Amino acid sequence: MSRPISAAIDLSALRHNHRVVRHTVGTSKIWSVLKANAYGHGVEACAQALAGVTDGVALLNIEEAITLRRAGFVLPLLLVEGFFAESELTLISEYSLTPVLHRLDQVESVVRAGLPMSVYLKINTGMNRLGIAPAACQPALAQLRSARHVQGITLMTHFALADEADADSIGLQLERFAACTAGAGLPVSLANSAAIFRHPQTHQDWVRPGIALYGCSPVPQIASAEDLGLRPVMTLQSEIISAYAISAGEAVGYGATFRAAHSMRVGVVACGYADGYPRHAGTGTPVLVGGVRTRTLGRVSMDMLAVDLTDMPQANVGSPVVLWGEGLSADEVAAHAGTISYELLTGLAARVPKRVHEGG
Ligand SMILES: *Cc1c(COP(=O)(O)O)cnc(C)c1O
């Protein structure tokens, strides 16, 4: 038998979450964001599961996009970080991919190349990551519109503060976007998961949900995934591989950061930071053993972590453990590690086998 850790990937939960987004955005079209290997869930399985229900798939790599096309995927494919070298434009055109143009020289490259394609024009409205300056928007649009091989132009921006409690956190960015695109009469794409749930006025023509599709909350301080009606797609599971009693005063793990105040029972789980479990999750991080909630003890090791089995006499070697997923949100575990669910999901290690299923 192999090491008992695996990540169960529930494709029916993925489609359920897509339905929740669909219901929330009404008639807006949906780019399912499957970058970073579908946030660690496996891009091909997720693309297939969404093929009949979504409107397009957003990715980073041209390689991933071409793989999907060759597998017979016919929906629009958006390259959210655009192209990295002008030489990619031939393949972009050949495989009908839609690049995001975020620099003026990329606009010029597309115009010069003369290859048929649709494009997204990204405007930096205040995130100050990717995008052209608002003042450059109208001239760039004029260039793109004069190029007859440019088949479709969509305007986009990305919010820095969509997940803030303050209802007007995106106000400035929206104002700048409206000012520089006024009168363009082109389709618009603004919203990530947080904006989809918090700012209905951003839904517009195309939305770009990522994390919500995987069943985590984009706004965990404001609403849990459950509150939003989302179901976890990935469940990271393993088993207890050793269980024993320790007496008061004994320490657990590297650095002896946890010391027992009284006698207790400890279980060792086959899951560590080399599996993608966050090393920064300290004593007290929630974990399910046999479906019952308990806590981790001491430092996470490379291949193992310890859990508290005191008062859990039914738990023993072979008991199933859920690190996050069904019954325990990755949002909660992430909060204990000082990070966000995105980092846990995308950080799942390649050595953890994925078991794709249709749920129930
Ligand atoms: C990753 C990404 C998204 C998805 O963000 P979530 O917060 O996961 O919904 C949307 N738009 C762009 C441009 C992205 O890079």
The ligand as an SDF file (V2000), in Angstrom:
LIG
                    3D

 15 15  0  0  0  0  0  0  0  0999 V2000
   -6.2020   35.2490  -11.1390 C   0  0  0  0  0  0  0  0  0  0  0  0
   -7.0220   36.2720  -11.7790 C   0  0  0  0  0  0  0  0  0  0  0  0
   -8.4150   36.3130  -11.5670 C   0  0  0  0  0  0  0  0  0  0  0  0
   -9.1270   35.3990  -10.6040 C   0  0  0  0  0  0  0  0  0  0  0  0
   -9.0440   35.9100   -9.3010 O   0  0  0  0  0  0  0  0  0  0  0  0
   -9.8230   35.2450   -8.0670 P   0  0  0  0  0  0  0  0  0  0  0  0
   -9.5560   36.1590   -6.9450 O   0  0  0  0  0  0  0  0  0  0  0  0
   -9.2210   33.8940   -7.8660 O   0  0  0  0  0  0  0  0  0  0  0  0
  -11.2550   35.1680   -8.4730 O   0  0  0  0  0  0  0  0  0  0  0  0
   -9.1390   37.2570  -12.2640 C   0  0  0  0  0  0  0  0  0  0  0  0
   -8.5420   38.1170  -13.1110 N   0  0  0  0  0  0  0  0  0  0  0  0
   -7.2170   38.1190  -13.3270 C   0  0  0  0  0  0  0  0  0  0  0  0
   -6.6040   39.0980  -14.2470 C   0  0  0  0  0  0  0  0  0  0  0  0
   -6.4120   37.2010  -12.6600 C   0  0  0  0  0  0  0  0  0  0  0  0
   -5.0930   37.2150  -12.8670 O   0  0  0  0  0  0  0  0  0  0  0  0
  1  2  1  0
  2  3  1  0
  2 14  2  0
  3  4  1  0
  3 10  2  0
  4  5  1  0
  5  6  1  0
  6  7  2  0
  6  8  1  0
  6  9  1  0
 10 11  1  0
 11 12  2  0
 12 13  1  0
 12 14  1  0
 14 15  1  0
M  END
$$$$
